């Protein structure tokens, strides 16, 4: 590849503006951005969003002349746009120019046969800079958190993460978590996100009989799965009442994948188990032995990435299918019937859904590729968009060294309710291409203002 002497480059105003327009067009018109979000242009300062609710229950039985006045007003709430200035500034020493950094240049009389304007423009300015800027916009829009912290400080970001990549504003996920905290009905839990061994399920008292030393009374049991010295949380408590002085109790439960054994805790009052016995199988007969002193764990210690991977049992139980179904069926009835109802999902969750359809229904579901390049599938007549950037961001920057932070996620949204304010036309003048002779660096520098808002809280369901 031929070397370019950066000092020989020259740009006129039109060329710099052409470059700015190309970068901004890629960033602003990236299909993923406007495909699932409403773009609101040119809000440059803090601006109120007035949210009008709906009147209801205003019709009463007529009590007679002059009576029955109903005093109600249209519910009104507010949120605020508060766009934040973003900056893109790439700088490269000119000696590395030919390998890592190409710019739009004015062709001189000297020919560079392997560095045509078209090649330079497509290889670096559009394909690299614009793509990175567009992906940054999506990453910030969803994962930014003005209160972001590293794991060592109680946050979710991997130690060593440059938090300035995330503290620009409060993104869609930060807002979604707050909405769900205020109205838990808008959340669909994803058990695998916990990253812990699952608790034993379907604990059943099969009956009690003679042949033991249990005295007459009521006994309460909890079962915990064990691997090495680590434990799961206990399964649901079950109880049984015995008679006589020589009873025994038989319990069974569903096996827990990865467990090498189980602890069976017994007590004589609810949630007061004080000793346990062990079993290597998902069944146990309690004959009344004293057991080992101890109480059921309140924190699972069997943790790790392996427990966040969907299992064959998950596939048989159709966990991803149920998650997608709940996003639809449990949504506000007004939202559920919305023609613009759609789901955004991590690929991990979508892949599990496809696996469930294939293994359980022998139906091969394939992803459809939209014109924009993003992949989709259909669930209950709703389009599910695969947001690979969520998977990549979580894996890269939300890893505490033991588990990932909520690796399986989905949002049920209305495009018009997921609003992105990006200041467009005013940003064009901020893009610049220049060579700094003092530092001998070639530079691309630009900026734009950004804010994101989930406008109406009820038009949202979140799975995580």
C-alpha positions, 0 to 999 in steps of 0.5 A: 500500500502506498504511503500518503504524506498527510501534509500534502492533503488539502480540504476545501469547505465543501469536501469537509461538509461532504464528509460530515454529511456522509458520517452523519447520514450513516449514524442518523439513518442507520436502519436499526436506529429508526426501525424500532425508535421514533427519531425526534429532531433538533431538541437542543435544550431541556424541554418538557414532554407533556403526557396526557392520560385518558378520562374514565368513569365519568358516567353516573346514574342521573340523581335528579335536577342540578345534581350529579356533577362529576369533577374530574380532569384529564390526567397529566404527567411530564417528563423532560428531554435533556440532550447531552453533547456527544463527541467523536474524535479519532486521532492517529499518528501519520506514520500509521496512516496507511494501516489504520486511518484513511481520510477523504482527500482532494486528489492532486496531480499525483496518482495513487492507484491503490488509494482511490477516493472511492476506496478510502471513502468506503474502507474507513470513513463509512465502513469503520467510523460511521459504523462505530458511531452508529453502534455507539449510539445504540449502546449509549441509548440502551446501556448508559447510566449516569450512576454507572459503577464497577462491580467492585463499587457495587455496580454491574460494569466489569472492573476496569471498564471506562465508565465514561463510555456509559455515564452520558445519560440514562438509557432505555434499560435504566428507565425500564428498570425504574418503570418495572420497579414501580409496577412489577406486573410489567416484568417477566422474570428470567430465572436463568439470569440469576446464574445460580443452580436452580432450586429443587422443584415439585417437592412432594410428600408421597406419604407417611408410614410406619417404620421410623421414629418420628413422633406424632406431629406436623413436620416442615421440609425444604430441599436444597441442591448441592454441588461440591460444597456449594448449594442452591436456594431451597425449594418450596416448603412442604409439610405433613402431619403424622400420627403415632410414634413410629412414623416415616415420611417419603419425599420426592422432587424433580432432579436438578441439573448439575446437582451431585446431591441434596440436603433435606431440612426438617423442622416442627414449625414453618420456616424453622428448619434446624437440621438436615439429612442428605441424599444423592437421589431426588427422593428421600425417606425421613425415618426420624434421624437427628441429622446435622445441625443447620438452617436452609441457606438464604443465598445460593453459593452454586454460581457461575456462567454455566448456570446461565446457559439454558438446559435441556430441561429448560427446552422441554419446559419451553422457558423462552416460549413462555417468556415471549408469551408472557410479554404479550399476554401480560401486557396492558390490554391497550398496549397488547392490541397496539398495531405497533407492538413489537419485541426486542430481544437478545439473541440468546433468548431468541436462539432458545425459542428456536431450539424449543420449537425444533426439539418439542414441535419438530418445527424448524423456525428460521430468522428472517433478515430485514432489509436493514440487515437485522434478523427477526422472527415471529411469535404470536403474530408479533415481530421479534427483533434480534439485538445482537448489540445487547449480547455483545455489550453485556458480554464485554462490559457487564461481567463480574467474573462469575456471571454476566449481568442479566444476559437474557433480556427482551423488551416489548415496545411500541416504536413511537414510545421509544423516542430518540432525540438526536440533533441532526442539522446543527451537528453538521458543522461540528464534523471536521477532518484535519491534520495537526502539524504540531502533533503530526496526527490526522484527525476526524472530529465530530459531535451531536446531541442525544437523549432517549425517553420511554414516554408512556410507562404502560406501553412497555413490558420487560423480561430479564 
